[in-house]
Amino acid sequence: MTGELVEILEKIVQAINNDYSFEEVELYINFEDKVNKTVIAAAYSWIYEKLLREYYQRKELKTNTSKSLRILSEEEISAIGLQNYDYILHFYNIGLINNNEFDMLLDQIKLFLEESRSI
């Protein structure tokens, strides 16, 4: 289910970035994949909640977010796992997470024992 959710999140964000309407995105997802409707609903809910939270944070705090991304060392990459790092970078590149969330995710992944780290 994790892989399915990741694919749906990616498709939704790419469609939003390409200015597709909600109906076009829904048709695209339903046409391409026979996916569970709860996965699609969860993906939309997660994206909407994130966008709404960022909107209110910008509105109230009026902070400028940094556009630069910190490059991780080989030790940090091996500590969090290459697959986890790839997912985080992918989400960053498609605009699903920002710099602060990128750093927060890396810090939270490091809190888990190496044996228990997974996608």
Secondary structure, 3 states (H helix, E strand, C coil): CHHHHHHHHHHHHHHHHCCCCHHHHHHHHHHHCCCCHHHHHHHHHHHHHHHHHHHHHHHHHCCCCCCCCCCCCHHHHHHHCHHHHHHHHHHHHCCCCCHHHHHHHHHHHHHCCHHHCCC
